[in-house]
Amino acid sequence: MEQDRDDPAADMEMTSKEAAAYLSGPVGYTLSSKFLRGLKYVDKGPVVEKRGSRLVYRKSALDAFLSENGTDPEAWMAGMWRDVADQLRGIAAATGDKGFEPLIELLDKRDPDDWNPDLAK
């Protein structure tokens, strides 16, 4: 989504609620601000700035996110469980704790087997 650099709206700031509404258009159904904030916390969402207790989204960052990740929220989340499982594998390897293995196996089953992060657009 190409932006006109002279367009004052190109870099307008939005609250989580406004950003969710903005993304809902291309997605085709309503996204909640809670879902959008959740993407931030699992490091799968658009770039966001924190100002005090508020999250601030820029229109240009939302457009870039859509351009890079497409309009399917399920694809945005793909790989999240695998990332968590990889982190647990690292902790288990560093500590020698085998107690994480059942959870790692469960998390590995959450993502589709054919999911490829390089093709997730």
C-alpha positions, 0 to 999 in steps of 0.5 A: 500500500503505497503512501503519498508522502505529502498526505497528512493522514499517511502517518496519523496516530491511532488508538488500539480501538481505532487501529483495530477498526482500520485493520478490520476493513481489509480483513473483512470482519471486525477485529477487537482492540484486545486481539490487536494488543494480544498480537503485540504481546506475542510479537506478531502484530504491527509496530506500536509505540507505547506512550505511558499506559497507552499504545499508539499505532501509526497508519503507515505502520498498519499499512506496512503490516498488511503489506508484509503479512496479508489480511488473514489474522490466522496467518498473523498468529501462525508460528506463535506456538512454535516460537513459544515451544522453541523458547521452552526448548532453550530453557530446558536445554540450559537448565536440564529440566525435562518437565517441559517436554509434554508442553513442548509436544502440545505446543508443536501440534498447535500450528499446521504441519505445512506452515512455512514462515517464509510463505506466510504472506 
